[in-house]
Amino acid sequence: MGLVVLIIIYWIAVAVMFFVGLVMLIVKSSNNLPLKPALTLLIISVIMLVIGAGACAIMLSGLGGMH
């Protein structure tokens, strides 16, 4: 039960970070402001997406070594 809650919170955090970064990118590019914070947030969210998807795949395949 606790692991499921943590997984859901993790995926919500990834989605929120991605959408905030995307909105920041659009707003800052239209106002000719520096894009580095928005790009950093997008890159971090994509890295978290890849790590989370890999962790879910390992847990679902049963190769996690936790048993």
C-alpha positions as CSV (number, residue, x, y, z in Angstrom):
1,M,0.0,0.0,0.0
2,G,2.8,2.4,1.0
3,L,4.7,1.7,-2.2
4,V,1.7,2.4,-4.4
5,V,1.2,5.8,-2.7
6,L,4.9,6.7,-3.2
7,I,4.7,5.7,-6.9
8,I,1.6,7.8,-7.5
9,I,3.2,10.8,-5.7
10,Y,6.4,10.3,-7.8
11,W,4.5,10.3,-11.1
12,I,2.4,13.3,-10.1
13,A,5.6,15.2,-9.2
14,V,7.1,14.3,-12.6
15,A,4.0,15.4,-14.5
16,V,3.8,18.7,-12.5
17,M,7.4,19.5,-13.1
18,F,7.1,18.8,-16.8
19,F,4.0,21.0,-17.3
20,V,5.5,23.8,-15.2
21,G,8.7,23.7,-17.2
22,L,6.7,23.7,-20.4
23,V,4.6,26.7,-19.4
24,M,7.7,28.5,-18.2
25,L,9.4,27.8,-21.5
26,I,6.5,29.2,-23.5
27,V,6.1,32.3,-21.3
28,K,9.8,33.1,-21.1
29,S,10.3,32.6,-24.8
30,S,7.4,34.9,-25.7
31,N,8.8,37.6,-23.4
32,N,12.4,37.2,-24.6
33,L,13.6,36.2,-21.1
34,P,16.4,33.6,-20.3
35,L,15.2,30.0,-20.9
36,K,17.8,28.2,-18.7
37,P,15.5,27.6,-15.6
38,A,12.7,26.3,-17.8
39,L,15.0,24.0,-19.8
40,T,16.6,22.8,-16.6
41,L,13.2,21.9,-15.2
42,L,12.2,20.1,-18.4
43,I,15.5,18.1,-18.5
44,I,15.1,17.1,-14.8
45,S,11.5,15.9,-15.4
46,V,12.6,13.9,-18.4
47,I,15.4,12.3,-16.4
48,M,12.9,11.5,-13.6
49,L,10.5,10.0,-16.2
50,V,13.2,7.7,-17.6
51,I,14.4,6.6,-14.1
52,G,10.8,6.0,-12.9
53,A,9.8,4.1,-16.0
54,G,12.9,1.9,-15.6
55,A,12.1,1.3,-11.9
56,C,8.5,0.4,-12.7
57,A,9.6,-2.0,-15.4
58,I,12.1,-3.7,-13.1
59,M,9.4,-4.0,-10.4
60,L,6.8,-5.4,-12.8
61,S,9.2,-7.9,-14.3
62,G,10.1,-9.3,-10.9
63,L,13.9,-8.7,-11.3
64,G,14.1,-6.2,-8.5
65,G,15.9,-8.6,-6.1
66,M,13.6,-7.5,-3.3
67,H,12.3,-11.0,-2.6
